[in-house]
């Protein structure tokens, strides 16, 4: 894929409290998640460095980090590309996430504090208000915060890191699932049941609800992709490349 001469990435703001590599990696990761850097697109260090206003060294270091996280692939003698993701990849990610989400819910039911529980309940109320207002950006922000509180309640930092990585890999498809008819209401109801189980410190029930939530999320996402023409064309192109 040829490089697009139109500047799409904004120069980053230097953060004296964080290594430049981390700031660059976060910027590129977000660009991939939002589709600014498209699946299969070649990443040229010199162009990225020019757009972000940094040297090639932090770009190179950030790309290595993104490769380890599954966001880019480095092909010998060909270059570095934004990782494609197929339907098989999505299903495999959900298989792993389901097990981890169940574990997180179970641990949260055992370890959550009263303050964290109150925060989950407040966020559910906020999400309900945003749903009534059809404010999707606010829904997404509150949902991200909801899951963050839930994960933190597990008191397992390694688990949180792994879940975040898996969520990030398919974040680019979130809007497909979010806008699928009826799914938003179902998600809110599933979250309510999950909080009820956690509040009752019922770890086994929390695990079952988390499993149901992940299963429904995967089914909705796959149906949404199949029914969305743009997404369907995208998957078709991925399959074509896989056959080459």
N, C-alpha and C positions, 0 to 999 in steps of 0.2 A: 504493500500500500504506500502510495506516495505521501510525502509529508505535506500537510496543509499549511500554506504560507500564512494563513490568517491566524493571528495570535488568539489562542483560546484560553491559555493559562495566564493568570495575573502574577506579576512579580510578588514573591512572598515577603512578608514582614519578618525581619530577623527577631528572634526571641532569645534574649540573653540567658534565659533559664533553661533552655532546651538545646540539645545538639542540633546543628543544622541538618544533619542526616535525618533526624526524626521529623523535623518540620517538612522537609522535602518529601519524605515517604508518606506522611499524612496527606499532603497536598495531592500527590499522584494517586494515592489510594482513593481519595474522595472523587477525583476526576474520573477514575475508572468506574466507581460505583454510580456516578451520575451520568455516565455515558459520554462524557466529554472526550475521553480517550476510549475509542470503540474496540470491541473484541476483535482480535486479529490485526489490530493496527501496530505497525512497527514503531518502536520507541527509539529515537535517535538522541544520544546524549547531548550532542552539540545544540540541537534545536530546543530540547527541554531546558538546558542550562541558559540559553538565550531568553526563553520565555519567562523563566522563573527568576532570572537575574542573579544566578549563582554560578560557581565554577562547576566543572564536570565531575570533580571528586565526590561531592555530596550526592550528585545525581547517580553516580555509579554505586555508591554505598546504599542509597535508598532502593535502587533497582534490585540489588542482592537481597535486601530485606523483603521486598515485595515478591520476589521469586520464591523465597522460603515460605511465604504465606499463601502462595498459590495464585497471586494476582497477575503475574507475568511469567513468561517462559523464555528461556535463552536457548536459541538453536545454534549449534556450532556452525561457523562459516556463513550464517545467514543473518543473525542479529537477535534483538530482543523484541518480543511482541506481547501485547495485552492478551492475557489468557482467554481462550474461548471457553464457554461452558455449555455442555450439552444436556439433554434431558436426563441422560444416565448420570451425569455429574450431579445434577440437582437432586435426584433420588438418593444418591449415595450420601450427599451432604445431609439430607433430611434423616436418613437412617442413623447417622452419628448424632446429629443434633437431638433427635428424639430421646435417645438414651441419656444424653447429657442434661437435657431439660428436665427429664424425669428425676434425675439425681439431684439437680439444683432445687426442684420443688420439694423433694423429700427432705433434704437438708434444711431448707428454709422453714419447713413445718416444725422442725425440731429446734432450730436455733434463732428464729426471728425474734426481734425485740418488740415491745409495745409501740415504740416510736416508729419503727419501720412498718409495722402493721397499719398504723394510723396513716402513714404516708401512702401506702398502697391503696387504702380505701379512699383517700383524698384524690389520688390520681384517677381512680375509676370514676369518681364523680366529675372530675374535670373533663375526662374523655367523653363522658355522656353529654356534657354541655357542648363540647366541640362537635360531636356527632350531630346534635340537633341544629347547630349552626352551619354544618357541612364545611367546617374549617379543617381541611385535610392536613395542612402543614402543622396546625396545632395538635391534631390527633397523633400524627407521627412523633412529634416532639414529646408529648406526654406518654406515648406508648414506649418510646425508648427509655424514658426515665422510669417508667413502671418496671420494665424488665431489669434495669440496672439495680433498682432497690431490691428486687426479688433475688437477683444473683448475689448481691452483697450480703443478703441475709443467709446465704449458704455457708459463709465464712470459709470459702475455699478459693483462694486466689488463682490457683492453677486452672481450676474448672472454669472460672470466669474468663480467663484469657483465651482458653480454647473455644468456648461458646462464642465469644466476640469475633474470633477469627472466622468461624464457620458462618455466622450471621452476615458478616461483611462480604463474604464471597458471593452471596446471592442477593445482596441488598439492592442491586440494580433492577430486580424484578418486583420490588415491593409494591410499586404503584399498580402493577397488573393485578396482584392479589387484593390490594386495598379497595380497588374500584369494582371488584367482581360483585354482582348483585347479591345482597344479603349477607356477604361474608363479614362486613364490618360489625353488624349487629350480632352475628354468631360469635365473633371474636370477643366482643365485650362481655357477652353472657358467659363464655368459657372462662374469661379472666375473673369474673365475679365468683364463679363456682370454685376456681382455684384459690382465691383469697379466702373464701369461706372454709375450705379444707385446711389451709395453712393456719387460719385463726383458731381452728379447733385442734391444731397440732396433730392432725391426722395425716401422717406421712404417706401411708399406702394409698389413701384416696387422692392426695395431692399428686402422686405419681401417675395414677390412672387418668386424672383430668389433664395433666400435662401431655400424656401420650395421645389422648383424644384430640387435644388442641393441635399438636404437631401433625397428626394424621390428616385432620381437616385442612390445615394450612397447606400441606403438600398437595392434596387433591385439588384445592381451589387454584393454587398457583399453576399446576399443570393444565387444568381446564382453561384457565385464563390465557395461558400462552397459546394453547391450541386454537382458541377462538379469536385471539387478537391477530389481525392480519399482519401487522408490522412485526410482531413477535414471531409469528409463524414463518414469515419470510426469513427472519433472522436465524431461526433454528434450521430451516431448509439450507441456508448457506453454510451453516456449521457442518451439517451432515455431508454436504457436497465436498467441503474441504477434507473431511475425515476419509472420504473415499479416494481422494487424490494420492 
